Amino acid sequence: MKDLKPTHQAQTLFPCVDGCLQVGGVPITRLAQRVGSTPFYAYDRALLTQRVAHLRGHMPAGMRLHYSIKANPMAALVQHMAGLVDGLDVASGGELKIALDSGVQGADISFAGPGKTVVELAQAVASGACIVVESAGEIERLACIADQLGIRARVMVRVNPDFELKYSGLRMGGGAKPFGIDAEMVPHCLERIAQLHFNFLGFHLFSGSQSLNADAIIDSHCKAVELACRLAAAAPQQPRALNLGGGLGIAYFAGETALDLTPIGDNLRRLMADVARQLPSAQVAIELGRYLVGEAGVYVARIVDKKISRGKTFLVSNGGLHHHLAASGNFGQVIRKNYPVVIGNKMGETARETCTVVGPLCTPLDIIADNVALPPAEVDDLVVVFQSGAYGMTASPIHFLGHPVALEVLV
Ligand SMILES: *Cc1c(COP(=O)(O)O)cnc(C)c1O
């Protein structure tokens, strides 16, 4: 077992029956037959529901919860989430369509993201969605379009704060950023917004993603509320909405521990009281992607070859980075680490063989799990990658090397 990489804690969200992992109550082998082909992504409906309930159980009453659909825009999943959350956040015209198709009203959709095209802005205005403006230029373009359409645009200002989320995987705020309007420029933009015929709703602050550090998240929530209260003084009207963004991470790698929601929820409860005093008209929202859906999904691939090269055992599967870039370590990781991986049809067996699971692509980057202990696996066994419900298929280069795309099922 030399070269063995650190081992993950046992994954317990998905039950095992007779040595077979179950998703949505269906054994993974049966699910593969039902889907008809491998690889595929499977998302567990009940786990999604449980996750939202778990989060709501810790969050203050009256705080809105939005789902950020870029984490997983599969239509059936978005539809399911739409029934559980208070709003959807989209980041393109394509996502706006998915959100509207799910039955959510434009009024409960917000559209953030840099570089919105005039077509996307027009679609958003026409739908009644809230447009989260990200630059001075975008404010002018939006004003023009709203005038042409004769609709009063609903607008929030995304603030690029003068702080950042410490220890987060992806920093989205602080310093020079393509996201949001620099905090010091916001008062000037608010003056301009007051001159235009906008329906100004409030502020959006989002400083980073994939944080497992509760203290850092608490710190960024506190600073975000403080900054919003300060900026509100320059607003054309009392803010009616304050979106604190996302940032809650999930544990992907060995040694990471799941986020403790209790202190985050307690702090938000205190902040809600501050907001009620200082910005009495504002509804507070958080918008989460990964935290809501990431743990509820698995990626399943079939082993098509087993080979030994100079003493090292390789399991070659039909799935890889073309469907699951993140698990291959090529989506924002600096040092490659393994996602939790099992042989889904051999859950009862001891992990006593050290092997490396790779995909079918002709590139050394196509690794699913490097030097992990697994039960001795054979051709036709099913490799299952956990923590795959967010930033999976749609964050992957599916055309690279021309392999079939993976199907997605909600079970
Ligand atoms: C990506 C994104 C999110 C969701 O981030 P997660 O880390 O998946 O929770 C929320 N808000 C905005 C504006 C985003 O761009």
The ligand as an ORCA input file, in Angstrom:
! r2SCAN-3c Opt
* xyz 0 1
  C     -21.460     30.904     -8.251
  C     -22.269     31.857     -7.514
  C     -22.954     31.471     -6.354
  C     -22.922     30.084     -5.805
  O     -21.697     29.713     -5.305
  P     -21.563     28.338     -4.501
  O     -20.147     28.300     -4.090
  O     -21.903     27.229     -5.464
  O     -22.502     28.377     -3.364
  C     -23.716     32.409     -5.714
  N     -23.816     33.673     -6.190
  C     -23.166     34.083     -7.287
  C     -23.309     35.473     -7.749
  C     -22.363     33.196     -7.993
  O     -21.715     33.614     -9.082
*
